[in-house]
Amino acid sequence: MNAKSDITPSPALDAFRDVVRSRRSVRRFTDEPVPEAVLDDCLELATLAPNSSNLQPWEFFVVKTPELKAKLADACLGQNAAKTAPVLIVIVARPDTWRQNSRLALKYWPEDKLPGIVEKYYSKIAPIHYNQGPLGLFGAAKKTAGLFVGLTRPVPRGPYSVNEMKIWATKSTALAAENLMLALRAHGYDSCPMEGFDECRVRRLLKLPRKGLVTMVLAAGTRSDKGVYNRQYRFDRDTMVHYL
Ligand SMILES: Cc1cc2nc3c(=O)[nH]c(=O)nc-3n(C[C@H](O)[C@H](O)[C@H](O)COP(=O)(O)O)c2cc1C
């Protein structure tokens, strides 16, 4: 199945493979800054990640000022990656922006004519699909209705709660984070995604939106000689990839 000899070589594939294979989690960076234009391009590429209903439930907080960065590194439990990186990017999922972003999705529609189905999706379906109501009661009602209707036909099984909305936003945000890491690598820079941080402190320090979730803090820069701690390895693919 999909033997390697079936793969048609191409420069784009070689370049992609090189970017993916050379990306590593780097724990020590040099002092060399990431140029503004590079960072800007990487963030642009990050936001081109696929995302649920194109509601773009993410935000990126770029921290470069030494004083704030030092405090943020401290909130990242003093990890070497955070302490040595010239820039830290706090990647925040927004489970709470779907309503305003539904309006934006209509406003930003890129064609002359807005299709009726798109109009209906963002103005009628999304407000039902993503709204969980006060105390999550509307979500609970949707879940109950889904259980009954689902006995006879396929139905969406969520998001049915505030917690499921957090997962919803985090999925798309994690994809943007990966785009960002690969974009940095393609520009010749490196990164380290971190979930080892004190979220309360990160929130307070950056005055983050109340309902935002810090998905990752990304350290970015140029890898130093001893920046990668070990050779990359993964478990046996047969235990994780299943052809049915
Ligand atoms: C969600 C997430 C959280 C991570 N948190 C940390 C972290 O706090 N500190 C760290 O040094 N590496 C962290 N990593 C990096 C992983 O340890 C690393 O991706 C893994 O060991 C595989 O190595 P590689 O990225 O070099 O392939 C994290 C990675 C992900 C995706």
The ligand as an ORCA input file, in Angstrom:
! r2SCAN-3c Opt
* xyz 0 1
  C       1.423     20.471     22.990
  C       2.913     20.329     23.186
  C       3.484     20.714     24.374
  C       4.862     20.629     24.553
  N       5.409     21.123     25.706
  C       6.754     21.147     25.828
  C       7.348     21.799     26.940
  O       6.686     22.359     27.798
  N       8.684     21.815     27.008
  C       9.486     21.231     26.065
  O      10.706     21.287     26.197
  N       8.943     20.622     24.989
  C       7.599     20.582     24.840
  N       7.035     20.024     23.727
  C       7.896     19.435     22.697
  C       7.837     17.917     22.723
  O       8.519     17.419     23.842
  C       8.428     17.401     21.411
  O       7.603     17.835     20.346
  C       8.545     15.884     21.358
  O       9.434     15.423     22.336
  C       9.032     15.395     19.991
  O      10.244     16.004     19.629
  P      10.409     16.851     18.283
  O       9.402     17.994     18.368
  O      11.804     17.362     18.284
  O      10.077     15.949     17.155
  C       5.675     20.090     23.533
  C       5.086     19.703     22.328
  C       3.729     19.844     22.147
  C       3.130     19.488     20.818
*
